[in-house]
């Protein structure tokens, strides 16, 4: 059975390439038994996920973002099939969906974390002169459990001052924030208290309701310029979603960008 599934998957891959090639050549290739399946999303758990249609494995996703497309060929005379997404190691079913031949193409998008499935957040539309940002903070090293404030602002090298623009308050770890909006701004050399200085766009993580880094009292310190959450360029309009986790460098807390949409 395993060999059969491997051969079937290889056949599906060749068929998908053939379909793409024919599409590029402007040729219409129609097969009533072919179902195209696209799966996109994010796996926030450690367990890999596998996608099967009936008994045929089409895809497998490890931890992180995924975006894949594959084809399933209905056996002659078969009209329906069941798509199942499960944890590969445990067999736990994450999602099931009944498919029909006429459903092609099928598109599935989801977010999976802590054993739960939810919709991928929808990004606000891009607006001229605005930055719209959504975050999820994952304290994977410290295990920090209390709410935090995600604070966005400008850092002036002279006299080494952080100036808050706005903040997202009471952010719970492992949960998406509501989008925050701020105006775009330049980081070119500009005056501060009558003296020109370089500027950085930085995003700090504070203990909720304070101006104190959330690592205060732990084994980790914050660096004024490198301990920043991910963010886009501040000078161009954008709508972005970031998932970020802890990635210390020695005793200095830094962050890894796990996902950007």
C-alpha positions as CSV (number, residue, x, y, z in Angstrom):
1,X,0.0,0.0,0.0
2,X,2.9,2.4,0.9
3,X,4.5,1.7,-2.5
4,X,1.2,2.3,-4.2
5,X,0.8,5.6,-2.5
6,X,4.3,6.7,-3.4
7,X,3.7,5.9,-7.1
8,X,0.4,7.6,-7.0
9,X,1.9,10.8,-5.5
10,X,4.6,10.8,-8.2
11,X,2.0,10.4,-10.9
12,X,0.0,13.3,-9.4
13,X,3.2,15.5,-9.4
14,X,3.9,14.7,-13.0
15,X,0.3,15.4,-13.9
16,X,0.4,18.8,-12.1
17,X,3.5,19.8,-14.0
18,X,1.8,18.7,-17.2
19,X,-1.2,20.8,-16.4
20,X,1.0,23.8,-15.7
21,X,2.9,23.4,-18.9
22,X,-0.2,23.1,-21.0
23,X,-1.6,26.2,-19.3
24,X,1.5,28.2,-20.2
25,X,1.2,27.1,-23.8
26,X,-2.5,28.2,-23.9
27,X,-3.7,24.7,-24.4
28,X,-6.8,23.5,-22.6
29,X,-6.3,20.2,-21.0
30,X,-9.5,18.8,-19.5
31,X,-9.8,15.7,-17.4
32,X,-13.1,15.2,-15.6
33,X,-11.4,13.0,-13.1
34,X,-8.8,15.5,-11.9
35,X,-9.3,17.5,-8.8
36,X,-6.9,20.3,-8.0
37,X,-6.3,20.9,-4.3
38,X,-4.6,24.0,-2.8
39,X,-3.8,24.2,0.9
40,X,-2.4,27.3,2.5
41,X,-1.9,28.4,6.1
42,X,0.3,28.1,9.2
43,X,1.1,25.2,11.5
44,X,2.0,26.5,14.9
45,X,2.3,23.1,16.5
46,X,5.4,20.9,16.6
47,X,3.6,17.9,15.0
48,X,3.8,17.7,11.1
49,X,0.5,17.7,9.3
50,X,-0.4,15.4,6.5
51,X,-3.1,15.9,3.9
52,X,-4.8,12.8,2.4
53,X,-7.6,12.3,-0.1
54,X,-9.2,9.0,0.7
55,X,-6.1,6.8,1.2
56,X,-3.7,8.8,-0.9
57,X,-1.3,11.2,0.8
58,X,-1.0,14.4,-1.2
59,X,1.0,16.8,1.1
60,X,2.9,17.0,4.3
61,X,3.7,20.2,6.3
62,X,6.1,20.7,9.1
63,X,6.0,23.6,11.6
64,X,5.6,27.0,10.1
65,X,3.9,28.5,7.0
66,X,2.8,26.4,4.1
67,X,1.4,26.9,0.7
68,X,1.1,23.9,-1.7
69,X,-1.0,22.6,-4.6
70,X,-1.5,19.0,-5.7
71,X,-3.9,17.0,-7.8
72,X,-6.1,14.0,-7.0
73,X,-7.3,11.7,-9.7
74,X,-10.7,10.1,-9.1
75,X,-10.8,6.4,-10.0
76,X,-13.2,5.6,-12.8
77,X,-16.7,5.6,-11.6
78,X,-16.0,7.4,-8.3
79,X,-17.8,10.7,-7.7
80,X,-16.8,11.7,-4.2
81,X,-13.8,11.6,-1.9
82,X,-12.9,12.7,1.6
83,X,-10.0,15.1,2.3
84,X,-8.5,14.7,5.7
85,X,-5.8,16.8,7.5
86,X,-4.3,15.1,10.5
87,X,-1.3,15.2,12.8
88,X,1.1,12.7,11.2
89,X,2.6,11.3,14.4
90,X,-0.6,11.0,16.5
91,X,-3.2,10.5,13.8
92,X,-5.4,13.3,15.4
93,X,-7.8,14.6,12.8
94,X,-7.5,18.4,12.3
95,X,-9.9,18.9,9.5
96,X,-12.2,16.8,7.2
97,X,-13.9,17.9,4.0
98,X,-16.1,15.9,1.5
99,X,-15.1,16.6,-2.1
100,X,-16.9,16.1,-5.3
101,X,-15.5,15.9,-8.8
102,X,-17.1,19.2,-9.8
103,X,-15.6,21.1,-6.8
104,X,-12.3,21.6,-8.6
105,X,-10.3,23.7,-7.8
106,X,-10.5,23.3,-4.1
107,X,-8.8,25.9,-1.9
108,X,-8.3,25.5,1.9
109,X,-6.8,28.0,4.2
110,X,-6.4,27.6,8.0
111,X,-4.3,28.4,11.1
112,X,-3.4,25.5,13.5
113,X,-2.0,26.0,17.0
114,X,-2.4,24.3,20.4
115,X,-4.4,21.6,18.7
116,X,-7.1,24.0,17.5
117,X,-8.0,25.1,14.0
118,X,-9.0,28.7,13.2
119,X,-9.3,30.9,10.2
120,X,-6.2,32.8,9.0
121,X,-6.7,36.5,10.0
122,X,-7.7,38.8,7.2
123,X,-5.4,41.7,6.6
124,X,-6.8,45.2,6.3
125,X,-6.5,46.8,2.9
126,X,-3.4,48.9,2.2
127,X,-4.0,52.6,2.7
128,X,-1.8,55.4,1.4
129,X,0.3,56.9,4.1
130,X,-0.6,54.2,6.7
131,X,1.0,51.2,8.3
132,X,-1.4,48.5,9.5
133,X,0.2,45.8,11.6
134,X,-1.1,42.7,13.3
135,X,1.1,40.6,15.6
136,X,1.3,37.3,17.5
137,X,4.0,37.0,20.2
138,X,5.3,33.5,21.1
139,X,7.5,33.5,24.2
140,X,8.9,30.1,23.4
141,X,12.1,30.4,25.5
142,X,11.1,32.3,28.7
143,X,7.6,30.8,28.9
144,X,6.3,34.2,29.8
145,X,2.5,34.0,30.4
146,X,1.4,37.5,31.3
147,X,0.0,40.1,28.9
148,X,2.4,42.4,27.2
149,X,2.2,45.7,25.3
150,X,3.7,45.8,21.8
151,X,5.1,49.4,21.5
152,X,5.9,51.0,18.2
153,X,8.1,54.0,18.0
154,X,11.2,55.9,16.8
155,X,14.7,55.5,18.2
156,X,16.9,58.5,17.9
157,X,20.6,57.7,18.0
158,X,21.4,61.1,19.4
159,X,20.6,61.3,22.3
160,X,19.7,57.5,22.4
161,X,16.0,58.1,23.0
162,X,13.0,55.9,22.1
163,X,9.9,57.9,21.3
164,X,6.6,55.9,21.4
165,X,4.2,56.4,18.6
166,X,1.5,53.9,19.6
167,X,1.1,50.6,21.4
168,X,-1.1,47.5,21.3
169,X,-2.2,46.9,24.8
170,X,-2.7,43.8,26.9
171,X,-1.5,41.3,24.2
172,X,-1.9,37.7,25.3
173,X,0.9,35.4,24.2
174,X,0.0,33.1,21.3
175,X,-3.0,35.2,20.3
176,X,-3.4,37.6,17.4
177,X,-3.7,41.3,18.1
178,X,-6.2,43.6,16.5
179,X,-4.5,45.6,13.7
180,X,-2.8,48.8,14.8
181,X,-2.6,51.7,12.4
182,X,0.0,54.5,12.3
183,X,1.2,57.0,9.8
184,X,4.2,56.2,7.6
185,X,7.4,58.2,8.4
186,X,10.9,58.7,7.2
187,X,14.0,57.4,9.0
188,X,16.4,59.6,7.1
189,X,18.6,61.9,9.2
190,X,16.4,64.4,11.0
191,X,16.6,67.0,13.8
192,X,15.9,66.1,17.4
193,X,16.3,68.9,19.9
194,X,18.1,71.0,17.3
195,X,20.6,68.3,16.4
196,X,20.5,66.0,13.3
197,X,20.4,62.3,14.1
198,X,19.8,58.9,12.5
199,X,16.5,57.3,13.3
200,X,15.2,53.7,13.5
201,X,11.7,52.2,13.5
202,X,11.6,49.8,16.4
203,X,9.0,47.6,18.1
204,X,9.5,46.9,21.8
205,X,7.7,44.4,24.0
206,X,6.9,45.8,27.5
207,X,5.1,44.4,30.5
208,X,1.5,45.4,30.1
209,X,0.7,48.9,31.3
210,X,4.4,49.8,31.8
211,X,7.4,51.1,30.0
212,X,9.5,48.1,31.3
213,X,10.8,45.4,29.0
214,X,9.0,42.1,29.7
215,X,12.3,40.4,30.4
216,X,13.0,42.6,33.4
217,X,13.9,40.4,36.3
218,X,14.7,37.4,34.1
219,X,18.1,36.0,32.8
220,X,17.7,38.1,29.6
221,X,18.4,41.7,28.9
222,X,17.1,44.0,26.1
223,X,19.3,45.8,23.6
224,X,18.0,49.2,22.6
225,X,18.4,48.7,18.9
226,X,18.5,44.9,18.3
227,X,15.7,43.7,20.6
228,X,12.9,44.6,18.2
229,X,10.0,42.7,16.9
230,X,9.7,42.4,13.1
231,X,8.2,45.3,11.2
232,X,8.1,46.7,7.6
233,X,9.9,49.7,6.3
234,X,8.3,52.8,8.0
235,X,8.3,55.0,4.9
236,X,6.0,52.9,2.6
237,X,2.3,52.1,3.1
238,X,1.8,48.5,4.1
239,X,-0.6,46.0,5.8
240,X,1.3,43.2,7.4
241,X,0.9,40.3,9.8
242,X,3.8,39.0,11.9
243,X,4.2,36.0,14.1
244,X,7.4,36.2,16.1
245,X,9.1,34.1,18.8
246,X,12.0,34.5,21.1
247,X,15.5,33.8,19.8
248,X,18.1,35.1,22.3
249,X,21.7,35.8,21.4
250,X,23.6,34.9,24.6
251,X,21.8,36.9,27.3
252,X,20.4,39.5,24.9
253,X,16.7,38.9,23.9
254,X,16.1,38.9,20.2
255,X,13.2,37.7,18.1
256,X,12.7,35.4,15.1
257,X,10.2,36.2,12.4
258,X,8.2,33.0,12.1
259,X,5.7,34.3,9.6
260,X,5.1,37.4,7.6
261,X,2.0,37.9,5.5
